[in-house]
Amino acid sequence: MRAVLRKLHQKQIKMANIIKIMSWNANGLLNQQQELQAILDINKIDVCLISETHFTKQSFIRFRGCKIYHTIHPRNAARYGSVIIVKDNIYHIEEVKIEADDIQATVLNIKTKKYNIIVASLYSPPKHNIKAERYVELLKNIGNRFIIGGDFSAKHTHWDRGL
């Protein structure tokens, strides 16, 4: 019996080191809050990276057992934007936001037992033709260990001959 309990405890410790991350383009988050709360609960999501939130400075949203960090469009327009929802029990620090016309990014530094990892939620509106150098600059500032989820609105000439 002790051996079984020891193996179960070891399995629980291993599972505690796993962080489940989800990325989603909301196309407006406020009207989908209940549905997202159910998805987070059912799938036991620890960190949710959301793009195209349509938040302004006046927007307010809450999720049970979570902290919310958001980045809005620099002109406070109810379009674009990004959010990170993170469970209260995940140790983290908010990093510098990017609030530019071409990119809105919310960035957190998540502390684990072994290392730190940067998670970022990014939205880039399709009207901007962002060059590779802009993304390289962004990645250099983030660090070596990161996960980015979002809508880059990146098009490839093989997908659309009109580009």
C-alpha positions in Angstrom: 0.0 0.0 0.0 2.8 2.4 0.8 4.5 1.8 -2.5 1.2 2.6 -4.3 0.8 5.8 -2.3 4.4 6.8 -3.0 3.9 6.3 -6.8 0.7 8.3 -6.7 2.4 11.1 -4.8 5.3 11.1 -7.3 2.8 11.3 -10.1 1.1 14.3 -8.5 4.4 16.1 -8.1 5.2 15.6 -11.8 1.7 16.8 -12.7 2.2 19.9 -10.5 5.1 20.9 -12.8 3.0 21.0 -15.9 1.4 24.3 -17.0 -1.5 24.0 -19.5 -1.5 27.0 -21.9 -4.2 27.9 -24.3 -4.2 30.5 -27.1 -7.4 31.9 -28.6 -8.5 34.8 -30.9 -11.6 36.1 -29.2 -12.8 38.7 -31.7 -14.3 40.5 -28.7 -14.0 38.9 -25.2 -16.6 40.6 -23.1 -19.6 38.8 -24.7 -17.9 35.4 -24.4 -16.9 35.4 -20.8 -19.2 32.6 -19.5 -18.2 30.3 -22.4 -14.5 30.9 -21.8 -14.8 30.4 -18.0 -16.3 26.9 -18.8 -13.5 26.1 -21.2 -10.9 27.1 -18.7 -12.5 25.1 -15.9 -13.3 21.9 -17.9 -9.8 21.8 -19.5 -8.0 23.0 -16.4 -6.1 25.7 -18.2 -3.5 27.5 -16.2 -2.6 30.3 -18.6 -4.8 31.6 -21.5 -3.3 33.9 -24.2 -6.1 35.8 -25.9 -5.8 38.1 -28.9 -8.3 40.6 -30.4 -10.0 41.4 -27.1 -11.6 44.7 -28.1 -10.9 46.1 -24.6 -10.7 49.8 -23.7 -9.5 51.5 -20.5 -13.1 51.2 -19.2 -13.4 47.4 -19.9 -13.6 45.2 -16.9 -13.7 41.4 -16.7 -13.1 38.8 -14.0 -12.5 35.1 -14.1 -12.8 32.9 -11.0 -9.4 32.1 -9.4 -7.5 34.0 -11.9 -5.6 37.3 -12.5 -6.1 39.2 -15.8 -3.5 41.3 -17.6 -4.4 43.2 -20.7 -3.0 45.5 -23.3 -5.3 47.8 -25.3 -5.0 49.7 -28.6 -2.9 52.9 -27.9 -5.9 55.1 -28.9 -8.2 53.4 -26.5 -10.3 52.1 -29.4 -12.6 49.1 -28.7 -10.7 46.9 -31.2 -7.5 44.9 -31.3 -5.7 44.2 -28.0 -4.4 41.2 -26.0 -5.0 39.5 -22.6 -3.4 36.9 -20.5 -5.5 35.1 -17.9 -3.3 33.2 -15.3 -4.4 31.1 -12.3 -3.8 32.7 -8.9 -1.6 29.8 -7.8 0.9 30.4 -10.7 3.8 32.7 -9.5 4.3 35.3 -12.2 5.4 38.9 -12.8 4.0 41.2 -15.4 6.6 42.4 -17.9 6.6 45.5 -20.2 3.5 45.8 -22.4 3.7 46.7 -26.0 0.9 49.2 -26.9 1.6 50.2 -30.5 -0.6 50.7 -33.5 1.0 47.6 -35.2 1.3 45.3 -32.2 -0.4 45.0 -28.8 1.3 42.4 -26.6 0.8 41.4 -23.0 3.8 39.7 -21.4 4.3 37.7 -18.2 7.3 36.1 -16.6 6.2 32.8 -15.1 8.4 31.4 -12.3 8.6 27.6 -12.1 10.8 25.4 -9.8 13.4 24.9 -12.4 13.3 28.0 -14.6 11.5 31.2 -15.7 9.5 31.2 -18.9 8.0 34.2 -20.7 4.5 33.9 -22.1 3.1 36.6 -24.4 -0.3 37.2 -26.0 0.0 39.2 -29.2 -2.3 40.9 -31.6 -1.2 42.5 -34.8 -4.0 44.1 -36.9 -4.0 43.0 -40.6 -3.8 46.6 -41.9 -0.1 46.8 -40.9 2.6 45.3 -43.1 5.0 44.3 -40.4 8.5 43.4 -41.5 10.5 40.5 -40.1 12.8 43.0 -38.4 10.0 44.2 -36.1 9.3 40.7 -34.9 13.1 40.0 -34.5 13.2 43.1 -32.3 10.3 41.9 -30.2 11.8 38.4 -29.8 15.2 39.9 -28.7 13.5 41.8 -25.9 11.5 38.8 -24.7 14.5 36.5 -24.0 15.5 32.9 -24.7 12.8 30.9 -23.2 9.3 32.0 -24.3 5.9 31.0 -25.7 3.9 33.5 -27.8 0.3 32.9 -28.8 -1.8 35.3 -30.8 -2.9 36.6 -34.1 0.0 37.9 -36.1 -2.2 38.6 -39.2 0.8 37.2 -41.2 0.0 36.5 -44.8 2.1 34.4 -47.2 2.1 34.9 -50.9 1.3 31.2 -51.5 -2.0 31.7 -49.7 -3.1 34.8 -51.6 -1.8 35.8 -55.0 -2.9 39.4 -54.4 -0.3 40.1 -51.7 
